[in-house]
Amino acid sequence: MIVLSTFGPLWGVPDPSPFVIKTEVQLKMSGLAYRTERWRPTEGPKGKVPFIVDGPEKIGDSVFIRDHLQWTYGIDLDAGLSPRERALGWTVERMMEDHVYWAIVYARWAVRENFDKGPSIFFAGAPEEVREAAFERMGQVLHGQGFGRHSLEEVADLAGRSFAAAALLLGEGPYLAGKTMGGADASLFAGVAAAAAPHFDSPVRDAVLQHPNLIAYRDRMMARFYPQMARARAA
């Protein structure tokens, strides 16, 4: 059985990592049997989560995990999609993972009050200087990536443009490709759910909440793939 590394549900979402959510949803789409375990990122082949263990193999990175499912089990998550729809899916996936993701990181890790009530728990029990070093280190990472050179409002503006584009591409259809779900839907769902996580107040969250069709999409995907969490949210 495939084993997926996770952090576990946190902050009102299935996992604090959008990439873990994406991979778990794709595993659910595949119909393959799997279970989750909480491992440290350093135990994975890429030094991060998600990664899976499938027999003697360890595969890291959500893109390569999906490749493994296709090459090993013959599962094409884009079956039924046209070449253009597949290209659209890849484009949206890159927008969510290489752009929106960093806005989410900024809102959680570079905003002091959000860091204190969120990511700092990963350093619970550690000396204060360790938590401060983590806060400063992520600031350096964001500066190198580029978003750390902007104000929070500017980052939210940039993320808002991606949310607006995603909302337009999704339209009123149930999925990105209309009535047919594809692998990129896992990425879009993960990004929207992470950005809209109720635990964090930020203009990045405000930006995604401006698009009712994205929130409705998140709710549909949550009900389909995480029904227990969806019911708890509705209670």
N, C-alpha and C positions, 0 to 999 in steps of 0.2 A: 504493500500500500504506500502511496505517496505521502510524505510528511511535509507539511508547509510550516516554515518558521513564521511566527507572528509575535506581536507584542500583546495582543488580546484587546477586547473592547475597551475604549477609553474616550473620555471627552464627548460622549454622545454619538460616537461613530464606531463602526465595527473594528477599526484599528487606527492608531494615530498615524500610521504610514499609508498614504494613498496608494503606494505601490503594492503593499500587502493586500489592501482591499481589492485592487485591480486583479491581482493574481488569484486571490481566493474566488472572486466572481468568475474568472475564466475557468478555474477548476470546476466550479459548480456548473458552468455552461457545458463543459466537456462531458459531464456525467461520470467521470472517473471517481473511484473511491479514494478518499484522502482523509487525513486527520491533521490537526494542528498541534504544534508544540511551541513553547516559548524558549527560544534560544537567543543567546547574545549575538549581535551582528557580527562580531569578530569570529564566530564559529563558521560563518559562511565563506564560500570561495572568493567572494568579492569584498568581504569585510563589511557587509551590510545586509539588511533584509529588504525584500524577501529572498529566500532561497528554498529550494526543495531538496529532499533526499528521496531518491527513487532507486531502491536496491543499493548497489554499490556506488551510485552516482550522486554527486552534489552539484546542483545547477543554480547559479546565482544570476540575478537581474531578471526583472519581469519579462523583458522581451525575449531573452534566451530561454526562460522557462516555457513561454508559449511555443517557441520553436521546438523545444524538447517534446512537448505534447503532440505537436504535429508530426515530427519525424519519427517518434517512437510509437505513437498510438494511432497515427493517421487521422488526427482530429484537426479539421480546418474550421476554425471559429468564424471564418468569413464565407462559409459555404452558402451559395445562393446569392452572393453579392457580385455585382459587375466589377470589372477592373476600375472603373471610375469611382464606384462606391468604396472599393478597397483603398484607393488612393486618398479619398476624402477621410476615411477612417484613420489612416496613418497620419494625415495632416492634423486632424483634431487631437490625436494621441500625442503628437509632438508638442502641440500648443499647450495642452494641459500639463504635460510632464516636464517640458523644458522652459515653460514660461509661468503658467499659473502656479505650479508647484512652488516656485521660489517666492512668489508673493505670499503663499501660505506659510512657508518657513519664516519669512520676514515677520508676518503678523504674530506668529507664535513665539519666535526666538529672539527677535530684536526689539520687541515692545516690552518694556520692563514688567508691567503688571501682568501681561499674558505669560511671560516666561516664568514669573514667580508662581502663578497658579497652574501652570501647565508643564512645560518641559523640565522644570527644576525637580519634579518628582523622580526623574530618572537618576538623580544624584542624592536621593534621600539617604540620610545617614552619613553622607560624605561631608568633610569640612567645608565651611562657607567659601573658602578660597577656591575649592574645586568647582563649586557651582558658578562662582564669578568667572573663573577661567573658561568654563564652558560657554557662558554668556558672551564673553569677549571673543572667544574663538569663533563662534558662529557669526559674530559681527564681521570678523576678518574674512570668513568664507563668503559671506554675502557681498562684501566689498569687492572681492576678487571676481565673483559672479557678475556683479554689476548693480544689482538692486540695492546693495548696501550703500551706494553712492547717492541714493535718492531719499527723499522724505517718505514717510508712511503714506501721505496723501498722494504723492506721485506714483508710488508703487500700486496703490489702489486704483489710480486712474489707468495705469497700464494693464492691470489685471482686468479691470472693467471692460476694456476694449476686447479682450479675449472672451470674456463672458458674453458680451454682446454678439460677437461673431458666432460663438457656439450656439447661442439662443436662436440666431437667425438660421443657422444650418440645421438645427433640430426641428425648428418650426413646431407644428402641432402633431407631428408624427410620434408614435410611441418610441421609436428608436432613430438613430442617426440615418440609417438607410431606409427609413419609412417603416414598413411592417416587419422587416427582417432584422433581427438582432445580429450584430457583428462583434468581433473581439474588441473593437475600439469603444463600444458602449461601456465596457468595464472600466476603461480609463476615464471616460467622461463622467460616469457616475462617481467614481472615486474622487475625482477632482472637485466636483460640485459638492459632494457630501463633506469633504474635508474643509473646503472653503466656508461652508455654511454651518460648520460645527457650532452648536449653541454655547459651548463652554467659553468661547473667545469673542470678545467685542473688538471689532476693528472695522475700518472702512473697506477692507478687503471683503469681509463678510457682508457688509452693506451692499457692495457692488454686485455680488451674486444674487442677493435677495431681491434685487430690482427686476429679475427675470422670472416671472411666475411659471413659465414653461420649463425652465431648468429645475425649479424646486418641485414641480409636479413630476418631472422625470425622475428626480432623486427619490421621491416618495414611492413611485411605481417600482423602481429598481430595488429599493429597500424592502418593499412588501414582497417582492418576488424572491429575493436572495437572502434576506435577513428578516423573515416574518416575525420572529420573536422580538427583535429590536423595534420593528415597525409598530407592533402592538403595544410595546412598552411606551413608545413615544406618543402614541395616540391616547394612552390611558390618562 
